[in-house]
């Protein structure tokens, strides 16, 4: 994980469970916002970083699993969910 990330305390923010600034694990020093940057007026957060992998990344890894397993048919969903889980774990452990 980037040591210079500013974490978010979360509070009552509705986005906190999907935000890397809240869910990431800090190793070493930890800097946090004093208050949550979420705006109820705009229903958004200018500091939001998603903790979920992008569809393009999932598709690439799922395709790799497809190739690795010898082009099996009917396992597309299995490959997709496996790729999604693996990328989510990688992203949230770094």
N, C-alpha and C positions, 0 to 999 in steps of 0.2 A: 504494500500500500504506500502511496505517496505520503511521506512524513509531514508535508506541508498542508495537508487538507485541514480545513476548519470544520469541526464537527458541529452538529446541531443537538440541542438538548431535547428536541421533540415536543415536549409538553403536550398540548392538546391538538397538535397539527394532524390533520387527517391524512397527510401524505407520508408520515414518518416511517411506516413499515415498509414502504417501497423506496425510501431514500437512503442512498449510500452514506450520507453525512450522519444519519442516525444509527443505521444498522452495522456499520463497519466496526471492526475491533481495532483499538489503538494499541500500538506497540511503542513504548517509549513515551515521549511527551504528547500531550493532547491539548489542542486549542479548540475552544468552543465559542459559538455565538453567545452573547449575553442573553438575548431573547430570541425566540424563534423568528426566522425571516418570512414565514408564511403570512400572506395577506388575506384576511377574510373578505376584504372589500373586492379584491380581484379574483379571489378563490385560486390563487397560484403562489408559487414560491420562486423567486429569481435565483435562489441558490440550490435548487433541486438537482440532484444527480441520481438518476435511476440505478437501482441495484439489480435490475433484471437485464439479462443479455438481449441484444437486438436479434430480430428474426433472421437477418442475414448471417449472423454468426452461428445461430442455431442450425440454419440450413446447411452451412458449410460443414459443420461437425457431423450432422446427421448423414450427410452424403459420404463423408469419410467412413462412418460406421457401415454404411451400405456397401461401399467398395471393399472394406476390410472383411466383411462377412461373405463376400463372393456374390454380390448382386441378388440377394434373396427378394422374392416378391411378397407383398403383404406385411412387411415389417416397417413400413414408413412411419407409422405413429410411434412404434416402439423406439425407433432410431431418433425421432424428433424429441420425445420426452426424455430419453437418455441424454441427448445432447444438451437440452435445456437444463436438466438437473446438474450435469457436469459443469457447464459454464457458470451457472448460478453459484455453485460451490466454489469454483475457482475465483470468481469475481469477489465474493464476499469473504474469502480467506486472505486475500492479498491486501 
